[in-house]
Amino acid sequence: MENVRNHVDVRLVMCSDGRYDVEIMIVKSNFHSRNIFFFKNLVAIKMWKLEVKSKSIYIDIRIFDISKTCSYEFHHEYITSLFRENCKVMY
């Protein structure tokens, strides 16, 4: 299952003379770390997500329960009426 809380935002920032884009990103509250590449004017800034949009696990579990119920109903109402005791539900 995917852990949405561990998602990060990575920004590539080019440093140029007189511009302070890197310092602006580092000062933000969601700053995590930075990587300076081989040439000094490209920086990768890793930032935590400010808001976590949860994918509702409840809906996924609910859909699974409904499909399981449908398969059990099919087995008990249709298959057992045809084959009587010669069939079983496999888990």
C-alpha positions as CSV (number, residue, x, y, z in Angstrom):
1,M,0.0,0.0,0.0
2,E,1.3,3.4,-0.8
3,N,2.3,5.7,2.0
4,V,1.3,9.2,1.0
5,R,2.9,10.8,4.0
6,N,6.4,10.0,2.7
7,H,5.9,11.9,-0.6
8,V,8.3,14.7,-1.2
9,D,8.5,17.7,-3.5
10,V,11.8,18.1,-5.4
11,R,12.6,21.4,-7.0
12,L,15.5,22.0,-9.4
13,V,16.8,25.6,-9.0
14,M,19.4,27.3,-11.2
15,C,21.5,29.8,-9.3
16,S,22.4,33.0,-11.1
17,D,24.1,36.2,-10.2
18,G,21.9,38.5,-8.0
19,R,19.1,35.9,-7.6
20,Y,18.3,34.3,-4.3
21,D,15.9,31.5,-5.3
22,V,17.8,28.9,-3.4
23,E,17.8,30.9,-0.2
24,I,14.1,31.6,-0.5
25,M,13.4,27.8,-0.8
26,I,15.7,26.9,2.1
27,V,13.9,29.4,4.4
28,K,10.5,27.8,3.9
29,S,9.1,25.7,6.7
30,N,8.8,22.5,4.6
31,F,12.4,22.5,3.6
32,H,14.1,19.0,4.1
33,S,17.5,18.9,2.3
34,R,19.4,20.1,-0.7
35,N,21.9,18.6,-3.2
36,I,24.4,20.7,-5.2
37,F,25.3,19.1,-8.5
38,F,28.7,18.9,-10.2
39,F,28.5,22.4,-11.5
40,K,27.7,24.9,-8.8
41,N,24.7,26.6,-10.4
42,L,22.2,23.7,-10.2
43,V,20.7,22.8,-6.9
44,A,18.0,20.1,-6.1
45,I,15.9,21.1,-3.1
46,K,13.8,18.4,-1.3
47,M,10.8,19.7,0.5
48,W,8.1,17.9,2.5
49,K,4.5,18.2,1.3
50,L,2.5,20.8,3.2
51,E,-0.8,19.0,2.9
52,V,-1.3,15.3,2.7
53,K,-4.2,14.3,0.4
54,S,-5.3,10.9,1.7
55,K,-6.5,8.3,-0.7
56,S,-9.4,6.9,1.0
57,I,-8.6,3.4,2.1
58,Y,-12.1,3.0,3.5
59,I,-13.6,3.0,-0.1
60,D,-11.1,0.4,-1.2
61,I,-11.9,-1.9,1.7
62,R,-15.6,-1.4,1.1
63,I,-15.4,-2.3,-2.6
64,F,-13.5,-5.5,-1.6
65,D,-16.2,-6.4,0.9
66,I,-18.9,-5.9,-1.6
67,S,-17.2,-8.1,-4.2
68,K,-16.5,-10.8,-1.6
69,T,-20.2,-10.8,-0.7
70,C,-21.2,-11.1,-4.3
71,S,-18.9,-14.0,-4.9
72,Y,-20.2,-15.8,-1.8
73,E,-23.8,-15.2,-2.9
74,F,-23.1,-16.5,-6.3
75,H,-21.5,-19.7,-4.8
76,H,-24.3,-20.4,-2.3
77,E,-27.2,-19.5,-4.5
78,Y,-26.2,-20.8,-7.9
79,I,-23.2,-23.2,-7.8
80,T,-24.4,-25.2,-4.8
81,S,-27.9,-25.6,-6.4
82,L,-26.2,-27.2,-9.4
83,F,-23.5,-29.3,-7.8
84,R,-24.9,-29.9,-4.3
85,E,-22.1,-31.2,-2.0
86,N,-19.5,-31.6,-4.7
87,C,-18.2,-28.0,-4.6
88,K,-16.5,-25.9,-1.9
89,V,-15.3,-22.3,-1.6
90,M,-11.5,-22.2,-1.8
91,Y,-9.8,-19.6,0.4
